[in-house]
Amino acid sequence: MTLGSHPIGIFDSGIGGATVLRQLQRLLPYEDLLFLADHANCPYGARPAAELRALSAANTRWLLDRGAKQIVVACNTASAAALHWLRREFAHVPFVGMVPAVKPAAAQTRSGVVGVLATPTTIRGALLDEVVLRWAGGAQVLRQGCPGLVERIEAGELNTPSTLALLETYLRPLLAAGADTLVLGCTHYPFLAPQIQQIAGSHVRLLDAAPAVARQAGRVLAERGLLRPVGAGAGAITYATTGDTTALAGLISRLALPPGLVVRADTTAR
Ligand code: DGL
């Protein structure tokens, strides 16, 4: 078996990474996708960087042990805390990570005000500072940490009054300041895109980096000659969790994610 026929490994703290998996499947339907959700340690959003590096390394090892030819860090929080470090630690592994979509947001805003929604760790992180410094240009970039949203999504509570009230709390200050472009800076948040759009209004544009990350993953595989041959048949999807497989299977169907095998993962044992 050549390396090209190995799966693409993807990880996140939880189901959020599946918003990236969806885009990968759309763009690279022949690829096998092995998705690891670290539910035992979810949420990642308020954890210190050193802990996120250790968790990211354990996730990476688990995926590599199962033959992953590439690792997609489908988590903004882990990317901000660990991506540079992972690339040094696992020097031969091609990594692709999340970067908040500030560059397209700054290019598209008409009001000149962009809002970034993300976890507290991403909001405080150096990666967002770098991206804003490099790409914001003349746009004003307002940052909004959104503690609690990941937990709602993991519970499958997208349309409940308490989730909508929490979203209102986070969105109102950005909208009042004139933001017309909102960056979804956490891979869980695209699941709430319809609710966010409803509160913000149709004139507000939502930006999700997942399609660009999927394209980048495809480019990296192509450059290395690692794409699965076209005609190999549709790729298989495996969802693994360090938590409860029954809960994950329920969430996959509730969120209308592509079907796949659901397995339990222990990232602490090697
Ligand atoms: N989906 C993740 C992110 O993109 C992690 C969220 C969390 O676990 O707090 O940041």
Residues whose N, C-alpha, C, O or C-beta is under 5 A from the ligand:
A	BS01	DGL	D12 S13 G16 C42 P43 Y44 G45 A74 C75 N76 T77 T119 V150 G185 C186 T187 H188
